[in-house]
Amino acid sequence: MGTILAFAGSNSSTSVNYKLVKYTASLIEEHKVSLMNMANYPFPMYSEDHEKENGFSNSLVEVMNDIKSSDGIIISVNEHNGNVSAYFKNFLDWLSRLDKRFLEGKKVLLMSTSPGKRGGIGAFEIANNILPRFGAAVVIGFSLPSFYDNFEDGKGIIDTELSKVHEQAIADFLAEI
């Protein structure tokens, strides 16, 4: 039985990506899943000056410890103007200053969603390309288009075909843990 850390790349209190991650985590029974709400983890905008003057925050070290102690990670990235959010990019910048290979040996289920038909695919593609630079092995990916048409609170993914694809992505990910 492995330990899985699950979070969205968003610090929004109403994040649709957090809702997708939370739903995904609820479907996993055979592993311990730790759900992290990034809205509770504010980080200053990264700068070398700030790092030299203040070092690393306790919350950053806490997140790093959670990452290091996990066997697998579920991440759902949000998209701003076709890119990962400034928050997620900043989060990666800070973590990489603690340890450039902070995802070494970690299996990742990478997801994205958005209200639009592309489902945050721009951010997904960027994250899919950059996470391996930090040592991650992205096992499988899933993108949920048109979040508000395909997801309901209390039910999860309501489109039958998308639900099957999502469940298979979870199964493929768990087979690697």
VMD Tcl script that draws the C-alpha trace (Angstrom):
set ca {
  {0.00 0.00 0.00}
  {1.53 3.28 -1.12}
  {1.07 6.86 -0.06}
  {-0.27 9.34 -2.61}
  {-0.16 13.12 -2.35}
  {-2.91 14.89 -4.31}
  {-3.22 18.59 -5.05}
  {-4.22 21.14 -7.68}
  {-1.82 23.70 -9.09}
  {-4.22 26.44 -8.07}
  {-4.53 28.54 -4.93}
  {-8.11 29.58 -5.71}
  {-10.72 28.81 -3.06}
  {-13.14 27.85 -5.88}
  {-10.68 25.87 -8.03}
  {-12.29 23.42 -10.44}
  {-8.96 21.59 -10.55}
  {-9.08 21.11 -6.79}
  {-12.61 19.70 -7.17}
  {-11.30 17.24 -9.78}
  {-8.36 16.23 -7.56}
  {-10.62 15.81 -4.53}
  {-13.01 13.63 -6.53}
  {-10.12 11.57 -7.94}
  {-8.70 11.05 -4.44}
  {-12.12 9.86 -3.21}
  {-12.06 7.01 -5.75}
  {-8.80 5.54 -4.42}
  {-9.30 3.00 -1.65}
  {-6.26 0.72 -1.75}
  {-3.72 3.46 -0.95}
  {-3.44 6.22 1.62}
  {-4.22 9.54 -0.09}
  {-3.24 12.86 1.43}
  {-5.23 15.72 -0.11}
  {-3.52 19.11 0.00}
  {-5.47 22.32 -0.66}
  {-2.96 24.80 -2.06}
  {-5.20 27.72 -1.06}
  {-3.75 27.08 2.41}
  {-0.15 27.48 1.19}
  {0.71 31.04 0.22}
  {4.21 31.57 -1.15}
  {5.81 34.91 -1.97}
  {6.80 35.48 -5.57}
  {10.19 33.85 -5.98}
  {13.27 36.05 -6.19}
  {16.89 35.38 -5.31}
  {16.86 38.44 -3.06}
  {13.87 37.13 -1.11}
  {15.49 33.72 -0.76}
  {18.77 35.24 0.51}
  {17.01 37.51 2.99}
  {14.33 35.13 4.27}
  {15.30 31.59 3.33}
  {12.59 28.99 2.85}
  {9.19 29.21 4.55}
  {7.99 26.53 6.94}
  {5.06 25.81 4.63}
  {7.42 25.19 1.70}
  {9.51 22.77 3.76}
  {6.30 21.05 4.91}
  {5.15 20.59 1.30}
  {8.58 19.29 0.32}
  {8.47 16.74 3.14}
  {5.02 15.61 1.99}
  {6.31 15.20 -1.57}
  {9.40 13.29 -0.45}
  {7.37 10.90 1.73}
  {4.86 10.04 -1.01}
  {5.07 7.15 -3.45}
  {2.93 8.86 -6.06}
  {1.48 12.27 -6.79}
  {-1.77 13.39 -8.38}
  {-1.64 16.92 -9.77}
  {-4.33 18.81 -11.66}
  {-2.97 21.97 -13.25}
  {-5.04 25.04 -13.96}
  {-4.60 27.18 -17.03}
  {-4.22 30.94 -17.30}
  {-3.99 32.27 -20.86}
  {-2.78 28.95 -22.26}
  {-0.09 28.51 -19.61}
  {0.23 27.12 -16.10}
  {-0.84 29.62 -13.48}
  {1.69 32.02 -12.00}
  {1.00 30.35 -8.63}
  {1.96 26.88 -9.90}
  {5.05 28.16 -11.71}
  {6.11 30.01 -8.55}
  {5.46 26.85 -6.50}
  {7.76 24.85 -8.80}
  {10.41 27.58 -8.65}
  {10.49 27.52 -4.85}
  {10.55 23.72 -4.63}
  {13.36 23.48 -7.16}
  {15.45 25.84 -5.04}
  {15.19 23.41 -2.13}
  {16.01 20.42 -4.36}
  {16.32 20.56 -8.16}
  {15.18 16.92 -8.41}
  {12.38 17.21 -5.86}
  {10.19 14.77 -7.81}
  {12.91 12.14 -8.28}
  {11.34 8.69 -8.52}
  {7.79 9.98 -8.10}
  {5.05 8.54 -10.28}
  {2.60 11.23 -11.36}
  {-0.99 11.20 -12.55}
  {-1.23 14.55 -14.32}
  {-4.64 16.09 -14.91}
  {-6.20 19.36 -15.96}
  {-9.63 20.85 -16.38}
  {-11.21 24.18 -17.19}
  {-14.64 25.56 -18.07}
  {-13.60 25.59 -21.74}
  {-13.65 22.82 -24.32}
  {-9.86 22.39 -24.25}
  {-9.88 21.37 -20.59}
  {-6.72 23.26 -19.68}
  {-4.69 21.30 -22.23}
  {-2.18 24.16 -22.70}
  {-1.21 24.03 -19.01}
  {-1.31 20.23 -19.11}
  {1.19 20.09 -21.97}
  {3.55 22.53 -20.28}
  {3.41 20.63 -16.97}
  {3.84 17.32 -18.81}
  {7.05 18.67 -20.34}
  {8.49 20.34 -17.25}
  {7.76 17.87 -14.43}
  {10.25 15.26 -15.73}
  {12.99 17.91 -15.43}
  {12.45 17.68 -11.67}
  {12.62 13.87 -11.75}
  {8.93 12.99 -12.14}
  {7.71 10.04 -14.15}
  {4.37 11.15 -15.58}
  {2.61 7.79 -15.84}
  {-0.64 8.90 -17.43}
  {-2.63 12.04 -18.07}
  {-6.28 13.03 -18.09}
  {-7.92 16.26 -19.21}
  {-11.56 17.04 -18.46}
  {-13.06 19.52 -20.94}
  {-16.00 21.80 -20.19}
  {-15.88 21.26 -16.44}
  {-19.32 22.67 -15.66}
  {-20.97 20.49 -18.32}
  {-19.16 17.29 -17.32}
  {-18.83 17.48 -13.53}
  {-21.32 17.83 -10.70}
  {-20.51 18.33 -7.03}
  {-21.54 15.22 -5.12}
  {-21.51 13.09 -8.28}
  {-18.18 13.73 -9.95}
  {-17.69 13.22 -13.68}
  {-21.15 12.78 -15.18}
  {-20.22 12.10 -18.80}
  {-20.07 8.29 -19.05}
  {-17.23 8.09 -21.58}
  {-15.09 10.68 -19.81}
  {-15.74 8.90 -16.52}
  {-14.45 5.62 -17.99}
  {-11.32 7.32 -19.33}
  {-10.75 8.93 -15.92}
  {-11.18 5.62 -14.08}
  {-8.75 3.91 -16.47}
  {-6.19 6.69 -15.94}
  {-6.45 6.13 -12.17}
  {-6.07 2.36 -12.61}
  {-3.01 2.82 -14.84}
  {-1.47 5.20 -12.31}
  {-2.14 2.92 -9.35}
  {-0.60 -0.04 -11.18}
  {2.69 1.89 -11.11}
  {2.62 2.66 -7.37}
}
mol new
graphics top color blue
foreach p $ca { graphics top sphere $p radius 0.5 }
foreach p [lrange $ca 0 end-1] q [lrange $ca 1 end] { graphics top cylinder $p $q radius 0.2 }
display resetview
